[in-house]
Amino acid sequence: MITKWKNHWDKLYSGRTHFTNPLIYLNQNTESIEGDVETLFIKQGDNNTFEKSWIGKTCNFKKEEYKISFEVKNLESYDKPCHFNVEKLGWYQVEGGYFSKSKNIYEPDFFKAMEKTTSAKEFEEYCFYLLKLIGIHNIHKIIDQAGRSDGFIVHGQLFAFYDATLNSDFVTYKEDQLDNFAGQLTKESIQFDGDRYTIRGNNRQVWVITRGARVREIRRVDGIKILEIPFYYFVRLYNQRLLLNLDGDDFFNRLANPLSYPF
């Protein structure tokens, strides 16, 4: 639930509140929801940016003519970094159950380490593990080569260079490097570790994996998309593979078209 309400979630430890219909973007009828629902409450600050969040329970939903009211219980401050697009206010349903105050027994410990590490090499290593874990098996890892990407992936007809960074100013200092990665994808073929790949189709991309707040397109070079993709996007995809019935095509679409699956 993303709002700009002042002194609302801050004060509402338990009690009833509501969302009006224009702000409701649910995939499910609330009348079919039973029991308590774990809910993340986000307060939007100035310039449509993240300010603060809480986690709690919602229940006892009541649909009325122009709104849905509900009960809120046990709000607690939630200090996990925000990995949702907070620019659009509203009430959303998150596929796969992505946040939790308690430990998710299905998530490896290095997911938490990725949120806190200050080591670029460690973050890069964890990104490699994460991509392998979600089901990208064909990854050529590029080690200790200045000016090169961290790796090159092939998944079906998706071809992508990826580069992991903790630097928020990467658009400026990696500009030439990213353009170089894109330029390599315009070639007819690429060779790594003795394997030669014929590059074809429209799914040729450059990924910059960060701790940012949203997936975004940085620019295009000769039709090649250069994208910033927060690692949280891949963590969510990991959870979706476990908890949802994703077939191969659905997984490929989420991997190759992250801009179509905002979070």
C-alpha positions in Angstrom: 0.0 0.0 0.0 1.7 3.2 -1.2 0.3 6.5 0.0 1.4 10.1 0.6 -0.8 10.4 3.7 0.8 12.4 6.4 0.6 11.1 10.0 -1.5 8.1 8.9 0.5 4.9 9.1 2.7 6.7 11.6 -0.2 6.9 14.0 -2.3 3.9 13.1 -0.8 1.0 15.1 -4.2 -0.8 14.9 -7.6 0.4 13.6 -9.7 0.7 10.4 -8.9 2.7 7.3 -9.8 2.5 3.6 -8.7 3.0 0.0 -11.0 4.5 -2.6 -11.6 2.6 -5.8 -9.2 4.6 -8.1 -6.3 3.6 -5.9 -7.0 -0.1 -5.9 -5.0 -2.4 -8.2 -5.7 -5.9 -6.9 -5.7 -9.2 -8.8 -8.1 -10.8 -6.4 -11.5 -9.9 -5.0 -11.1 -9.0 -1.3 -14.3 -11.0 -0.4 -12.4 -14.2 -1.2 -9.5 -13.3 1.2 -9.6 -15.2 4.5 -7.6 -14.4 7.6 -4.8 -11.9 8.1 -2.8 -10.7 5.1 0.8 -9.6 5.6 1.0 -6.1 4.2 3.7 -3.6 3.5 2.7 0.1 4.0 4.9 2.7 2.2 4.9 6.4 2.7 5.9 8.4 -0.3 7.9 11.5 0.4 8.7 14.6 -1.7 9.4 14.2 -5.4 7.6 10.8 -5.3 10.5 9.1 -3.5 10.5 6.5 -0.7 10.3 8.0 2.8 9.4 5.3 5.3 7.7 1.9 5.5 5.9 -0.4 8.0 4.8 -4.0 8.0 1.7 -5.4 9.5 -1.5 -7.3 8.9 -4.8 -6.3 7.1 -8.0 -8.2 7.6 -11.8 -7.9 7.8 -12.2 -6.3 4.3 -15.5 -4.6 3.5 -16.3 -3.5 0.0 -18.5 -0.4 -0.2 -19.8 1.6 -3.1 -16.6 3.7 -3.7 -14.0 2.2 -1.4 -12.8 -0.9 0.4 -12.3 -0.5 4.1 -10.2 -2.9 6.2 -8.6 -3.4 9.6 -4.9 -2.8 10.2 -3.1 -4.7 13.0 0.3 -4.6 14.6 2.2 -2.1 12.5 5.9 -2.2 13.0 8.6 0.0 11.4 10.2 -2.0 8.5 13.9 -1.2 7.9 14.5 -3.4 4.9 15.4 -1.2 1.8 12.5 -0.4 -0.4 12.6 -2.3 -3.7 9.2 -1.4 -5.1 8.4 1.4 -7.5 6.9 3.9 -5.2 6.1 6.5 -7.9 2.5 5.3 -8.4 0.2 5.6 -5.3 -2.1 2.7 -4.7 -2.9 -0.7 -3.2 -1.2 -3.5 -5.0 -1.0 -7.3 -4.7 2.5 -8.7 -4.7 3.0 -12.0 -6.5 4.9 -14.6 -4.7 4.8 -13.1 -1.2 8.0 -11.1 -1.3 8.5 -9.4 2.0 8.4 -10.8 5.5 9.4 -9.7 9.0 10.4 -13.2 9.7 13.1 -15.1 7.9 12.1 -16.7 4.7 13.4 -20.2 5.0 13.6 -20.6 1.2 15.9 -17.7 0.7 19.7 -18.2 0.9 21.5 -16.1 3.5 23.5 -14.2 0.8 20.3 -12.4 -0.2 20.5 -10.5 3.0 24.2 -10.0 2.6 23.6 -8.3 -0.8 21.6 -5.6 1.0 24.4 -4.7 3.3 27.8 -5.5 1.8 30.1 -2.6 1.0 32.4 -4.8 -1.1 32.0 -4.5 -4.8 33.7 -7.9 -5.4 31.4 -9.6 -2.9 28.3 -8.0 -4.5 29.5 -9.1 -7.9 30.0 -12.7 -6.7 26.5 -12.8 -5.1 24.9 -11.5 -8.3 26.5 -14.4 -10.2 25.1 -16.9 -7.6 21.7 -15.3 -7.8 21.5 -15.5 -11.6 22.5 -19.2 -11.5 20.0 -19.8 -8.7 17.0 -18.4 -10.6 17.7 -20.8 -13.5 20.2 -19.1 -15.9 22.7 -21.9 -16.4 24.7 -20.6 -19.3 26.7 -17.8 -17.8 30.3 -16.9 -18.8 31.9 -15.3 -15.8 34.5 -12.7 -16.8 37.2 -12.4 -14.0 39.6 -9.5 -13.3 39.5 -7.8 -16.7 39.2 -4.1 -16.4 36.7 -2.5 -18.7 34.9 -5.8 -19.2 31.5 -6.8 -17.9 31.1 -9.2 -15.0 29.6 -11.8 -17.3 27.7 -12.8 -20.4 24.5 -14.8 -20.3 22.6 -16.9 -22.8 19.1 -18.1 -22.0 17.2 -19.3 -25.0 17.1 -16.3 -27.4 18.2 -13.9 -24.7 21.8 -12.6 -24.9 23.0 -10.1 -22.3 26.1 -8.7 -20.8 25.7 -8.0 -17.1 27.7 -5.8 -14.8 27.1 -5.5 -11.0 27.8 -2.3 -9.2 27.2 -0.6 -5.8 28.0 2.8 -7.3 24.8 4.9 -7.7 26.6 7.2 -10.2 27.3 4.3 -12.7 25.5 6.0 -15.6 28.2 8.6 -15.7 31.4 6.7 -14.9 30.4 3.5 -16.9 29.0 5.4 -19.9 31.7 4.3 -22.4 31.9 0.8 -20.9 28.1 0.2 -21.3 28.2 1.5 -24.8 31.0 -0.9 -25.6 29.0 -3.9 -24.2 26.0 -2.9 -26.4 28.3 -2.6 -29.4 29.5 -6.1 -29.0 25.9 -7.4 -29.1 25.5 -5.9 -32.6 28.0 -8.4 -34.0 26.9 -11.5 -35.8 28.6 -13.8 -33.2 30.4 -13.7 -29.8 32.9 -16.2 -28.5 33.6 -17.1 -24.8 35.6 -19.9 -23.3 35.7 -21.7 -26.7 31.9 -21.4 -27.2 30.7 -19.3 -30.1 27.2 -17.9 -30.1 25.3 -16.6 -33.1 23.6 -13.4 -32.0 20.1 -13.1 -33.4 16.7 -11.6 -32.5 15.6 -8.6 -30.5 16.5 -9.9 -27.0 20.0 -8.4 -26.8 20.5 -6.4 -23.6 23.0 -4.9 -21.2 22.1 -5.3 -17.6 23.5 -3.1 -14.8 22.6 -4.9 -11.5 22.3 -2.5 -8.6 20.6 -1.9 -5.3 18.3 0.6 -6.9 14.6 1.0 -6.4 13.2 0.2 -9.8 13.9 -1.3 -13.2 14.6 1.4 -15.8 15.9 1.8 -19.3 19.0 4.0 -19.3 19.3 4.3 -23.0 19.5 2.3 -26.3 22.6 1.9 -28.5 21.8 0.6 -32.0 18.6 -0.9 -30.7 20.3 -2.6 -27.7 18.6 -1.9 -24.4 20.8 -0.8 -21.5 18.8 -1.5 -18.4 19.3 -0.9 -14.7 17.8 -4.0 -12.8 17.9 -4.0 -9.0 19.0 -7.4 -7.7 15.6 -7.4 -5.8 13.9 -8.1 -9.2 15.8 -11.3 -9.5 15.1 -12.2 -5.8 11.4 -11.7 -6.5 11.7 -13.9 -9.6 13.3 -16.6 -7.5 10.4 -16.5 -5.1 7.9 -16.5 -7.9 9.5 -19.6 -9.4 9.0 -21.3 -6.0 5.5 -20.1 -5.2 3.8 -19.6 -8.6 3.2 -21.9 -11.5 5.6 -20.2 -13.9 6.2 -22.2 -17.1 9.2 -21.8 -19.3 7.7 -19.1 -21.5 6.5 -17.1 -18.5 9.9 -17.2 -16.9 11.6 -16.2 -20.1 9.3 -13.2 -20.6 10.0 -12.0 -17.0 13.7 -12.4 -17.6 13.8 -10.8 -21.1 11.2 -8.1 -20.5 11.7 -6.8 -16.9 10.2 -3.4 -17.8 6.9 -5.2 -18.4 6.8 -6.5 -14.8 7.2 -3.4 -12.5 7.6 -3.8 -8.8 
